[in-house]
Amino acid sequence: MRRVSLVLLAALAVAGCKKQQPTTDVQQQPAAQAGASAAIQGKVLERLDAPPDYSYLRLETAKGETWAAVPRTEVAVGSSVTVTDAMPMNGFESKTLNRKFDLVYFGKLQGDAGAPPAGPMGGAMAAGEMPPGHPQTGGAMGGAMGGMPGGDPTNMAAQHKAAAAGPADVGDVKVPKASGADARTVAEVWTQRAQLAEKPVTVRGKVVKFNGGIMGKNWVHLRDGTGTAGKDNDVTVTTSDVVAVGDVVVAKGTVRVDKDFGAGYAYPVIIEDAKLAK
């Protein structure tokens, strides 16, 4: 009889412990849940702008203070806002702000809180246009990014991840170097990036990946056969031009170093605003 009583007491203790476990709220969601999104409501205690694309808001919520990053906004301190499609990022470092956040939620402001956010090229976005980091309706995005019908957004990190990751295997690539004083191979862009920062460069390469309509730009991966796989054999180029995988093009653009696009994606070297010619 005594043994049965002990078993019953142990079972009741276990049940009691389960009831006392706190439920998971939006502030406690782990960043590993890449597909998780939520809405965060709160009062703006502080706003930090990271030109040209983002504003970081310190919010006072029902669960305590937290940070959220949204497309550039003029929302005033003291305003009550709702951040939708909020995706958690743990240990995120903004190189633009030179600051590391233990936890920040990337999303977009609901409604008309503050002025319209700045567009990806610096101007105010038109009504109905998706904020930076979300796909635009239609356009070249198509199947390359798995754009959702009706303009429904996917999260920013997924977009950056798709643009940043080069193809796994494209076989042998051998493309002759471009001509001119600012001509460089892909490997040279990497090894000379400190000296080339903010300078024009010309690179001839084979298009091994194309992603369209991310942050108002098309994202192209070029390889020319130089460099070491996984290290310096692939360079990312942003452009308004449309090309196809397999095209050999000459890209003329500006080298940017340690470019931080937010959502956890920074590029050690990237060629921006390039013009592409076949």
VEXLUM-911997 format. One record per atom (N, C-alpha, C): residue number from 1; x, y, z. Coordinates in steps of 0.2 Angstrom, whole numbers. Example, Ala and Ser with C-alpha at 12.3 -4.5 7.8 and 13.67 -1.06 7.14 Angstrom:
<atoms>
 resi     X     Y     Z
    1    66   -28    39
    1    62   -22    39
    1    66   -16    39
    2    64   -11    35
    2    68    -5    36
    2    64     0    39
</atoms>
This chain:
<atoms>
 resi     X     Y     Z
    1     4    -6     0
    1     0     0     0
    1     4     6     0
    2    10     6     4
    2    14    12     4
    2    17    13    -2
    3    19     8    -6
    3    23     8   -12
    3    18    11   -17
    4    12    10   -17
    4     7    12   -22
    4     6    20   -21
    5     6    22   -14
    5     5    29   -13
    5    11    33   -15
    6    17    30   -15
    6    23    34   -17
    6    23    35   -25
    7    21    30   -28
    7    20    30   -35
    7    15    36   -37
    8     9    36   -34
    8     4    41   -35
    8     7    48   -34
    9    11    49   -28
    9    14    55   -27
    9    19    57   -32
   10    23    53   -35
   10    28    54   -40
   10    24    57   -46
   11    19    53   -48
   11    15    55   -54
   11    12    62   -53
   12     9    64   -47
   12     6    70   -46
   12    12    76   -47
   13    18    74   -44
   13    23    79   -44
   13    25    81   -52
   14    26    75   -56
   14    28    76   -63
   14    22    80   -66
   15    16    79   -65
   15    11    83   -68
   15    11    90   -66
   16    12    91   -60
   16    13    98   -57
   16    18   102   -61
   17    24    99   -62
   17    30   102   -65
   17    28   104   -72
   18    24   100   -76
   18    22   101   -83
   18    18   107   -83
   19    13   108   -78
   19     9   114   -78
   19    12   120   -77
   20    18   120   -73
   20    21   126   -71
   20    26   129   -77
   21    27   125   -82
   21    31   127   -87
   21    28   133   -91
   22    32   138   -92
   22    29   144   -95
   22    28   143  -102
   23    23   146  -105
   23    22   146  -112
   23    26   150  -116
   24    28   148  -122
   24    33   152  -126
   24    29   158  -129
   25    32   164  -128
   25    29   170  -131
   25    34   172  -137
   26    32   178  -140
   26    36   180  -145
   26    43   182  -144
   27    44   185  -137
   27    51   186  -135
   27    55   180  -134
   28    52   174  -133
   28    56   168  -132
   28    57   164  -138
   29    54   165  -144
   29    55   161  -149
   29    62   161  -151
   30    65   155  -152
   30    72   154  -154
   30    73   156  -161
   31    79   159  -163
   31    80   161  -170
   31    81   155  -175
   32    82   149  -172
   32    82   143  -176
   32    76   141  -179
   33    70   144  -177
   33    64   143  -180
   33    64   148  -186
   34    67   146  -192
   34    68   151  -197
   34    61   152  -201
   35    56   148  -200
   35    50   149  -203
   35    45   153  -199
   36    47   154  -192
   36    42   157  -188
   36    41   164  -189
   37    35   167  -188
   37    34   174  -189
   37    29   176  -184
   38    28   182  -182
   38    23   184  -177
   38    23   191  -178
   39    18   194  -174
   39    17   201  -173
   39    19   204  -166
   40    23   209  -166
   40    25   212  -160
   40    22   219  -159
   41    18   220  -154
   41    15   227  -152
   41    19   230  -147
   42    20   237  -147
   42    24   240  -142
   42    25   248  -143
   43    27   251  -138
   43    29   258  -139
   43    36   259  -141
   44    37   264  -145
   44    44   265  -148
   44    48   269  -142
   45    53   266  -139
   45    57   270  -134
   45    63   273  -137
   46    66   270  -143
   46    72   272  -146
   46    72   270  -154
   47    74   275  -158
   47    75   273  -165
   47    82   274  -168
   48    85   269  -171
   48    91   270  -174
   48    91   268  -181
   49    93   273  -185
   49    92   272  -192
   49    99   270  -195
   50    99   265  -199
   50   104   262  -203
   50   103   262  -210
   51   105   268  -213
   51   104   270  -220
   51   107   264  -224
   52   104   263  -230
   52    98   266  -233
   52    92   262  -231
   53    92   256  -229
   53    87   252  -229
   53    83   251  -222
   54    86   252  -217
   54    83   249  -210
   54    83   255  -205
   55    78   254  -201
   55    77   257  -194
   55    76   252  -189
   56    80   253  -184
   56    80   248  -178
   56    76   252  -172
   57    71   248  -170
   57    66   251  -165
   57    67   247  -158
   58    68   251  -153
   58    68   248  -146
   58    61   249  -144
   59    57   243  -143
   59    50   243  -141
   59    49   241  -134
   60    44   244  -131
   60    42   242  -124
   60    35   238  -125
   61    36   232  -124
   61    30   227  -125
   61    27   225  -119
   62    22   221  -119
   62    19   218  -113
   62    23   213  -110
   63    28   210  -114
   63    33   205  -111
   63    40   208  -110
   64    40   215  -110
   64    47   218  -109
   64    50   222  -115
   65    56   224  -115
   65    59   228  -120
   65    62   223  -125
   66    61   225  -132
   66    64   221  -137
   66    66   225  -143
   67    70   223  -147
   67    72   227  -153
   67    69   224  -159
   68    67   228  -164
   68    64   226  -170
   68    67   230  -176
   69    69   227  -181
   69    72   230  -187
   69    66   230  -193
   70    65   236  -196
   70    60   237  -201
   70    62   241  -206
   71    59   241  -212
   71    61   246  -218
   71    61   253  -215
   72    66   257  -218
   72    67   263  -215
   72    61   267  -214
   73    60   270  -208
   73    54   274  -206
   73    56   280  -202
   74    51   285  -202
   74    52   291  -198
   74    47   290  -192
   75    45   285  -190
   75    41   284  -184
   75    44   287  -178
   76    40   291  -174
   76    43   295  -169
   76    43   291  -162
   77    48   293  -158
   77    48   290  -151
   77    42   291  -148
   78    39   286  -144
   78    33   287  -141
   78    27   284  -144
   79    28   283  -151
   79    22   280  -155
   79    21   273  -153
   80    15   271  -154
   80    13   264  -153
   80    13   261  -160
   81    17   255  -161
   81    17   252  -167
   81    16   244  -167
   82    15   241  -172
   82    14   234  -173
   82    19   232  -178
   83    24   227  -177
   83    28   225  -182
   83    26   218  -184
   84    24   217  -190
   84    22   211  -193
   84    27   206  -196
   85    25   200  -197
   85    30   195  -200
   85    37   196  -197
   86    37   196  -190
   86    43   197  -186
   86    47   190  -186
   87    53   191  -188
   87    57   185  -188
   87    63   186  -183
   88    64   181  -178
   88    69   182  -173
   88    76   181  -176
   89    81   185  -174
   89    88   183  -176
   89    92   184  -169
   90    95   179  -167
   90    99   179  -161
   90   106   181  -163
   91   110   186  -158
   91   117   187  -159
   91   118   191  -166
   92   113   195  -168
   92   114   199  -175
   92   118   205  -174
   93   123   206  -178
   93   128   211  -178
   93   127   216  -184
   94   125   222  -183
   94   124   227  -188
   94   131   231  -189
   95   134   230  -195
   95   140   233  -196
   95   139   240  -197
   96   133   242  -200
   96   132   249  -201
   96   131   253  -195
   97   128   250  -190
   97   128   253  -183
   97   134   252  -178
   98   138   247  -181
   98   143   245  -176
   98   141   242  -170
   99   136   238  -170
   99   132   236  -164
   99   130   229  -164
  100   130   225  -159
  100   127   218  -159
  100   121   218  -155
  101   116   215  -157
  101   110   214  -154
  101   109   207  -151
  102   108   206  -145
  102   107   199  -142
  102   101   196  -146
  103    96   200  -147
  103    90   197  -151
  103    87   203  -154
  104    85   202  -161
  104    82   207  -164
  104    77   204  -169
  105    71   207  -170
  105    66   204  -174
  105    65   208  -181
  106    66   205  -187
  106    66   208  -193
  106    58   207  -196
  107    55   213  -197
  107    49   213  -200
  107    47   219  -203
  108    40   221  -203
  108    38   227  -207
  108    33   230  -202
  109    32   237  -203
  109    27   240  -199
  109    20   240  -202
  110    15   239  -197
  110     9   238  -200
  110     5   245  -200
  111     1   246  -205
  111    -2   252  -206
  111     2   258  -208
  112     0   264  -206
  112     3   270  -208
  112     7   273  -202
  113    10   269  -198
  113    14   272  -193
  113    20   275  -195
  114    21   282  -194
  114    26   286  -197
  114    26   287  -204
  115    31   290  -207
  115    31   291  -214
  115    32   284  -218
  116    31   284  -225
  116    32   278  -228
  116    39   276  -228
  117    41   270  -227
  117    48   268  -227
  117    52   269  -234
  118    58   270  -233
  118    62   272  -239
  118    63   265  -243
  119    62   266  -250
  119    63   261  -254
  119    70   258  -255
  120    71   253  -258
  120    78   250  -259
  120    83   255  -262
  121    81   259  -266
  121    85   264  -270
  121    85   271  -266
  122    82   271  -260
  122    82   278  -257
  122    76   282  -257
  123    71   281  -261
  123    65   285  -262
  123    60   281  -258
  124    54   285  -256
  124    49   282  -253
  124    45   277  -257
  125    43   272  -254
  125    40   266  -258
  125    33   268  -260
  126    31   266  -266
  126    24   267  -268
  126    19   263  -264
  127    13   265  -264
  127     8   261  -260
  127     7   254  -263
  128     7   250  -259
  128     6   243  -260
  128    13   239  -262
  129    18   243  -262
  129    25   240  -264
  129    28   237  -258
  130    31   231  -258
  130    33   227  -253
  130    40   230  -250
  131    41   230  -244
  131    47   233  -241
  131    53   230  -243
  132    59   233  -242
  132    66   230  -244
  132    66   223  -241
  133    69   218  -245
  133    69   211  -242
  133    64   207  -244
  134    58   209  -247
  134    53   205  -248
  134    52   205  -256
  135    49   200  -259
  135    49   200  -266
  135    44   204  -269
  136    45   207  -275
  136    40   211  -278
  136    35   207  -282
  137    29   209  -283
  137    24   205  -287
  137    27   204  -294
  138    27   198  -297
  138    28   197  -304
  138    36   198  -305
  139    37   201  -311
  139    44   202  -313
  139    48   196  -314
  140    55   198  -314
  140    60   192  -315
  140    60   187  -309
  141    57   189  -304
  141    58   185  -298
  141    56   178  -299
  142    50   177  -302
  142    47   170  -304
  142    50   164  -300
  143    52   159  -304
  143    53   153  -301
  143    60   153  -298
  144    64   158  -299
  144    71   158  -296
  144    71   159  -289
  145    66   163  -286
  145    65   164  -279
  145    59   160  -276
  146    55   157  -281
  146    49   154  -278
  146    44   159  -276
  147    44   165  -279
  147    39   170  -278
  147    32   168  -276
  148    29   171  -271
  148    23   168  -269
  148    17   172  -273
  149    12   169  -275
  149     7   173  -279
  149     4   178  -275
  150     2   184  -278
  150    -2   189  -275
  150     3   194  -271
  151     9   193  -272
  151    14   197  -268
  151    15   195  -261
  152    12   190  -259
  152    13   188  -251
  152    21   187  -250
  153    23   190  -244
  153    30   191  -243
  153    33   184  -240
  154    39   183  -242
  154    43   178  -238
  154    48   182  -233
  155    51   178  -229
  155    55   182  -224
  155    62   184  -227
  156    64   190  -224
  156    70   193  -227
  156    76   188  -227
  157    77   184  -221
  157    83   180  -221
  157    83   175  -227
  158    77   172  -228
  158    77   167  -234
  158    79   170  -240
  159    77   177  -241
  159    79   180  -247
  159    86   181  -248
  160    89   184  -243
  160    96   185  -242
  160   100   178  -243
  161    98   173  -240
  161   101   167  -240
  161   101   164  -247
  162    96   165  -251
  162    95   162  -258
  162   100   166  -262
  163   101   173  -261
  163   105   177  -265
  163   112   176  -264
  164   114   175  -257
  164   121   174  -255
  164   124   167  -257
  165   120   162  -257
  165   123   156  -258
  165   124   154  -266
  166   130   153  -267
  166   131   151  -274
  166   129   144  -276
  167   129   142  -282
  167   127   135  -284
  167   132   130  -281
  168   130   124  -280
  168   134   119  -277
  168   139   116  -282
  169   137   115  -288
  169   142   113  -293
  169   140   115  -300
  170   145   119  -303
  170   143   121  -310
  170   148   118  -315
  171   152   113  -313
  171   157   110  -318
  171   163   115  -319
  172   167   114  -324
  172   173   118  -325
  172   170   124  -329
  173   173   130  -326
  173   172   136  -329
  173   179   139  -331
  174   180   142  -337
  174   186   145  -339
  174   184   151  -344
  175   185   157  -341
  175   183   163  -345
  175   189   168  -345
  176   191   170  -351
  176   197   175  -351
  176   195   181  -347
  177   200   184  -345
  177   200   190  -341
  177   198   196  -345
  178   194   201  -343
  178   192   207  -346
  178   198   211  -348
  179   197   216  -352
  179   203   220  -354
  179   201   227  -351
  180   207   231  -350
  180   206   238  -347
  180   210   239  -340
  181   211   245  -338
  181   215   246  -332
  181   212   244  -326
  182   205   244  -326
  182   201   242  -320
  182   199   234  -320
  183   202   231  -325
  183   200   224  -326
  183   203   219  -321
  184   199   215  -318
  184   201   210  -313
  184   198   203  -314
  185   201   198  -312
  185   198   192  -312
  185   194   191  -305
  186   190   186  -305
  186   186   185  -299
  186   190   184  -292
  187   196   180  -293
  187   200   180  -287
  187   204   186  -286
  188   205   190  -291
  188   209   196  -289
  188   204   201  -285
  189   198   201  -287
  189   193   205  -284
  189   193   204  -276
  190   193   197  -275
  190   194   195  -268
  190   200   197  -264
  191   206   195  -267
  191   212   196  -264
  191   214   204  -264
  192   211   208  -268
  192   213   215  -269
  192   207   219  -266
  193   202   216  -263
  193   196   220  -261
  193   198   226  -256
  194   203   226  -252
  194   204   232  -248
  194   206   238  -252
  195   210   236  -257
  195   212   242  -262
  195   207   244  -267
  196   203   239  -268
  196   197   241  -273
  196   191   244  -270
  197   191   244  -264
  197   184   247  -260
  197   182   253  -263
  198   176   254  -265
  198   173   260  -268
  198   176   262  -274
  199   179   258  -278
  199   182   259  -284
  199   178   255  -290
  200   179   258  -296
  200   175   254  -301
  200   180   248  -303
  201   177   243  -306
  201   180   237  -308
  201   176   233  -314
  202   180   230  -318
  202   177   226  -323
  202   179   219  -323
  203   174   215  -323
  203   175   208  -322
  203   171   204  -328
  204   175   199  -331
  204   171   195  -336
  204   170   188  -333
  205   164   186  -333
  205   163   179  -330
  205   157   176  -332
  206   156   170  -330
  206   150   166  -332
  206   145   166  -327
  207   139   167  -329
  207   133   168  -324
  207   132   161  -322
  208   133   160  -315
  208   131   153  -313
  208   125   153  -308
  209   123   159  -307
  209   116   159  -303
  209   113   166  -304
  210   107   166  -304
  210   103   173  -305
  210    97   173  -301
  211    96   178  -297
  211    90   179  -292
  211    88   186  -294
  212    81   187  -296
  212    79   193  -298
  212    74   196  -292
  213    74   203  -292
  213    69   206  -288
  213    70   206  -281
  214    76   206  -278
  214    77   206  -271
  214    80   213  -269
  215    76   216  -265
  215    78   223  -263
  215    78   227  -269
  216    74   226  -274
  216    74   230  -280
  216    80   229  -285
  217    84   224  -284
  217    89   223  -288
  217    89   215  -290
  218    93   214  -296
  218    94   207  -298
  218   101   205  -295
  219   102   199  -293
  219   108   197  -290
  219   111   191  -294
  220   117   192  -296
  220   121   188  -301
  220   127   185  -297
  221   128   178  -298
  221   135   176  -296
  221   139   174  -302
  222   145   177  -302
  222   150   176  -308
  222   156   172  -306
  223   158   168  -310
  223   164   164  -310
  223   168   164  -316
  224   175   164  -316
  224   179   164  -322
  224   184   158  -322
  225   184   154  -317
  225   189   149  -316
  225   195   150  -312
  226   195   156  -309
  226   201   158  -305
  226   198   157  -298
  227   203   157  -293
  227   201   156  -286
  227   200   149  -284
  228   199   148  -277
  228   198   142  -274
  228   190   141  -272
  229   188   135  -274
  229   181   134  -272
  229   179   135  -265
  230   174   138  -264
  230   171   140  -257
  230   175   145  -254
  231   180   148  -257
  231   184   154  -254
  231   184   160  -258
  232   186   160  -264
  232   187   166  -268
  232   186   165  -276
  233   182   160  -277
  233   180   158  -285
  233   174   161  -287
  234   170   164  -283
  234   163   167  -284
  234   162   174  -282
  235   160   178  -286
  235   158   185  -284
  235   151   187  -285
  236   148   190  -280
  236   141   192  -281
  236   141   199  -284
  237   136   200  -289
  237   135   206  -292
  237   128   208  -292
  238   126   215  -290
  238   120   217  -290
  238   119   222  -297
  239   113   221  -300
  239   112   225  -306
  239   105   225  -308
  240   103   230  -312
  240    96   230  -315
  240    95   227  -321
  241   101   224  -324
  241   100   220  -330
  241    98   213  -329
  242    95   210  -334
  242    93   203  -333
  242    97   199  -338
  243   100   193  -335
  243   104   188  -339
  243   102   181  -337
  244   105   177  -340
  244   103   170  -339
  244   109   166  -337
  245   107   160  -333
  245   113   156  -331
  245   116   153  -337
  246   123   153  -337
  246   126   151  -343
  246   129   156  -347
  247   126   162  -347
  247   129   168  -351
  247   136   170  -348
  248   140   172  -353
  248   146   175  -351
  248   145   182  -352
  249   147   186  -347
  249   145   193  -347
  249   151   197  -344
  250   152   204  -346
  250   156   208  -343
  250   153   213  -339
  251   155   213  -332
  251   151   217  -327
  251   156   223  -325
  252   153   229  -325
  252   156   235  -323
  252   152   238  -318
  253   155   238  -312
  253   152   241  -306
  253   157   243  -301
  254   154   245  -295
  254   158   247  -289
  254   159   242  -284
  255   165   241  -282
  255   167   236  -277
  255   165   239  -270
  256   161   235  -266
  256   160   237  -259
  256   162   231  -255
  257   165   233  -249
  257   168   228  -244
  257   164   228  -238
  258   163   222  -235
  258   160   221  -229
  258   153   225  -229
  259   149   224  -234
  259   142   227  -235
  259   137   223  -231
  260   134   226  -227
  260   129   223  -222
  260   122   225  -225
  261   118   220  -227
  261   111   221  -229
  261   106   219  -224
  262   108   218  -218
  262   104   216  -213
  262   102   209  -213
  263    97   207  -209
  263    94   200  -208
  263   100   195  -208
  264   106   197  -205
  264   111   192  -204
  264   115   191  -210
  265   115   195  -215
  265   119   193  -221
  265   123   199  -223
  266   130   198  -223
  266   135   203  -225
  266   139   200  -230
  267   142   204  -234
  267   146   201  -239
  267   153   204  -238
  268   158   200  -238
  268   165   202  -237
  268   167   207  -243
  269   165   205  -249
  269   166   209  -255
  269   160   208  -260
  270   157   213  -263
  270   152   213  -268
  270   153   218  -273
  271   151   217  -279
  271   151   222  -285
  271   144   225  -285
  272   143   231  -284
  272   136   234  -284
  272   134   238  -290
  273   128   239  -292
  273   125   243  -297
  273   129   242  -303
  274   130   236  -305
  274   134   235  -311
  274   130   235  -318
  275   133   237  -323
  275   130   236  -330
  275   133   230  -333
  276   129   225  -336
  276   131   219  -338
  276   131   219  -346
  277   136   217  -349
  277   136   217  -357
  277   138   210  -359
  278   135   207  -364
  278   137   200  -366
  278   143   201  -371
</atoms>
